[in-house]
Amino acid sequence: MFSLSHHRLTALCSTTFLLGTITLAAPDPAGMDNLSGPVCEAAAPAVKSWDFQKDAQNWAFIGGWSYSGDASAVWDAANGGCLKVNVDFSDDKDQSWSEIKLSDGSVTKASPIRVGAGISQASFDLYYDASQLKGDAALKAKLYASSVKDNVVIDQPIDDMGTAKAKDIPGTTWKKTHVRVIFEDKVTEDIAHLELSIVGYLTSYKGAICIDNIELK
């Protein structure tokens, strides 16, 4: 169960970079636990971001792949605002890829994400109960997007979520990891559909997982 106190999570879910702004400060190495690709020397403004400070910003559970349990995605105010995803991988503990798909329903062909000069990376914060990941069990992720031209422009599995370097949340069994992935090819077509999936790998994880500060740059 997700039972961290309001005041504890408000402090712990704060991040170094404020969404929608540019920071000139040097990145905090401790906040860059999982990098896929070269590290940018300067922070760039986000093309699109979701900070979940007030609501779920149209994100919802839209289905699964090789997933048998129930799932939901709801806004949670307990940590200053995040997307709380309730999962149940208990019937899929022998699966090496059990996928829960989340999507922003407001992103459509009629209202796409305008990529401007292009999108080359994505990042988000992940909060999870580490006590539920034992042995080879792991959480992975996947980013998927299609364009207004019906082309698949992102199809990026994320096998390493940086959990080996995740930060402990004092007094709890929870941990936080910052995930960032650099795309091999820059996205140059406006995005009409976007998915972020949580993937269970040989895990019976049941309960809440929190996602915060999603950014496309």
N, C-alpha and C positions, 0 to 999 in steps of 0.2 A: 504494500500500500504506500501511496505517496503521502507522507506524514510530516514532512519538514515544516517547521514553524514559519509563519509569515515574515517575522522580522529577520530570521536567519536567512531565508531565501532571498529576501529583498537585497541584502548585502552581497550574497554569494553569486547572484545571477548578474551582477553588474559587470560590464565588459570594458576593456581598455579603449575600444574604438566606438564612438557614438555613430549610429547609423545615420546616413544622409549627410554627414559632414566629413571634412577632410582634416586629418590630424597630421601635423608636421613632426610630431615626436617620433623617436625611433621605436620600432615595434618591440614589444616585450617578448623576449625569447620564450618565456614560460607560457605565453599565450599562443604559441605557434607549434603546438605539439605534433600536428600531423600535416605535413606538406607533401603534396604530390606534384613535383616539378620545381622549377627554380623559384627562389624567393625574390619578390620584388623589393627593390631598395626603398621605394617611396610609396606611401599609401595613395590609392586612387579612389576617387568618388565612386560610390555604388551606382550602377545603372538601375538596379531595382533592389529594394531591401524590405524586409519584414521584421519588425521589432516586437510585435505582439504586446505592446504596452497596454492597449485598451480592449482588444478583442482578438479573435482568431484570424482576422484579416482574410476571410473567405476560404481558409484552408480546411479541408475535411478528408476523412477516410473515404476512398473511392473504390476499394476492392483489394484483392490479394492475388498472389500466385503461389501455389503449393502451400497455402495457409488455411488452416481448419478452424481457428478460433474466432472469437468476436473481437472487434476493435472499434475504437472511436477516437476522434480528435477534437478536443475541446479547449477553449481558452482557460488558463489558470492564472489567477491573480496572486497566488501565494508567493511567487518569486519575483514580483514586480512586472509580471506579464510574460507568459510563454505559451507555446502550444504543447499541451499535455496529451500524449498519445497512450491510450490504454490498450495493452496488447496481451495476448495469451498464446504463447508458442508451445504450451504444454503437450498438445497432441501432435506437434511437428518436431519434436526434439531430435528425431533421427534424420531430419532433412538438412542438407548442406546449403540450401537456398530457399528459405521460406519468407515471402515478401509481403509487406504491408505497404500499400500505395497511398500516398497523401498528395493532394493537389489543391492549388488555388483556383477555385471555380470562377473567379472574376477574369482570369486570363483566357481570352477567346480570340477567334479571328476578328471579331468586331471590336475587341478591346485588348490588343496584343501588348506584350512587353516590347517597347521600342528599344532596339539594341544600339542605336547610334553608330559609333565607330566600331562596335563589336564587343562581345563578352568573351573573356579568356579564362575566367576562374569563378569558382563558387565557394562559399564558406558558410558554416553554421556552428552553433554551440550545441553539444549533446550532454544531457544529464541523465544518469542511469544508476540503477542499484547494482553495484558491483558484486554484492553477495550472491546474486543469481547467475553469475557467469563463472562456472567452475570447469576445471579440466580444459578440454578443447573448445568449450562453448564460447561463442563470440557474437557480437553485433556488427553488422556491416551496413552498407547503404548503397543507394543507387540514385543517380540523377538522370532524368529523361525529359526531353523536350522535343516538340515538333513545331514547325514554323507555319506561317500564314500560307506558305506555298506547299504545305503538306509534306515537307521534307523532315526527316529525323535529324535534328541539329545537335542534340546531346543524347548520348547513350553511354553513361559513365558509371560502371560499378566502382565502389569504394571498399576495397577489401581491408585496408588498414585504417581504422578510425582513430588511431593514436591512443588506444586505451592503455597501452603499456606505460605511457607517460601522463596518464590522466591525473588530475588534481583531486586529492581527497577533500570531501566536504566534512569538516570537523564535527565529531559527535554523531555521525551517521554512517551508513554503509554506502552512501552515494558518492559518485565521482563526476567530474566534469572534464570533457575533452573538447578542444576546438579543432574542427575538421576543415581543411582547405584543400581543394583539388584544382590543379591547373589543366585546362583542356589542351589536347594535342592540336586541335584545330579551333581557331577563333569562330565564334558564332556571329554570323553577319546578316542573318535573316531574322526578322521580327518573330518573336515567340508567341504562338497561339495556344499552346498547351504545355504545362510544366508539372512534373511529378518529382517528389522526393520520397524515396522508399526506405523504410527500415527493414533490414534483412536479418533474420535469425539464422545462425549457423550452429547446428547441433546444440540448441539451447531450449530449455523449457521455461524461459523467462515469462513471468506472468505479473502484470502490474503496470505501473506508469513509467514512461520514458518522456523526457521533456526536450523540446527543440526550441532554440531561441536564435535570434539575430541571423537570419538567413540573408545572404547577400549574393548578388550576381554583379561581377565587375568586368 
